[in-house]
Amino acid sequence: MLFGVDGLSKRFGRIAALTGVNFRVLEGEVLGLIGPNGAGKSTLFECLAGVLPSDSGTVRTQGRPVGIRERPSLLFYVPDGIAPWASQTVGWALDFTVGFFGGPDSMRDEVIQQLDLSGFLKQRIGTLSKGQRKRTLLGIGLLTPQPALLIDEPFDGLDLRQARDIASALRAHAARGRTLFLSIHQIGDAARICDRFVLLSSGRVCGEGTVQELAELARARDGSRSFEDLEEVFLALT
C-alpha cells in the first residue's frame, strides 16, 4: 500500500460533501475514482492534496499519518479545467515543471511524443483549446517526481483517438511504478484503464476493489443476479 485514507469528511455548511471516506491506494496501480457529477470526487482530491482542509480523517503511509505539509512529497494533483501560467508557452511549462519539481528531464521528449504536444510547444497556454490544455496538464503531471499522481478527469475534452492514446501513455507510466489515481465520471473510460476502483456516491464510498471484487459485493447485496460489467456493478452499489 502506498497510502491509505481513513475517515475523511468534509462539509460546506449544511452540505456533507464527504462522509467517512475510507480506501487504500496500492503502489504502481491505476486506481479509478468513479461517481456521478456532484459525488464529491474533486472535493476528495482537493482534500488529499491539501487544497481544501478536511474536517476530519487521516492519510497514512507506512503506518504513520501524512500531514498537509508532507503531502507534496507523496502526491501531485492535476485539477481539471485550469490554465496554469496562461501567458507562458507549453514548452516553458514543461521545462519549468522539470526544473522546479525536480522531475525526470530524460522523459521530457517521451512525454511530448506520447501526448502529441510537439505541434503547440511554442503556443501560450492561455490560447490553447480544451483538448490541448488537457494534454498539457497531463504532460505537466507526468513530468513530476511524486510517487502518486492524482488527475481529475484525464479524458475530459479529448476525442476518442486522443483518449485511447492518453490511456496507453498513462498505462505505460504505471508499468514503470508510478501510481495513478484518476477521477473519472465516464465508466467506460474507467473500465478500459483502471486496475481497481473506488465507487463514490453522495460523498460516501460504496465499494472498493477490482471489477470482479465489486461484482461479488453487488451480488452479495442483491442475492438474485450476477453482474457482468462495471456499469451494472456501479448502478447496483450506488
Buried (B, 14 or more C-beta within 10 A) or exposed (E): EBBBBBEBBBBEEEEBBBBBBBBBBBEBBBBBBBBEEEBBBBBBBBBBBBBBEBBEBBBBBEEEEBEEEEBBEBBBBBBBEEBBBEEBBBBBBBBBBBEEBEBEEEBBEBBBEBBBBEEBBEBBBEEBEEBBBBBBBBBBBBBBEBBBBBBBBBBBBBEEEBBBBBBEBBBEBBEEEBBBBBBBBEBEBBBBBBBBBBBBBBBBBBBBBEBEBBBBBBBEEEEEEEBEEBBBBBEBBB
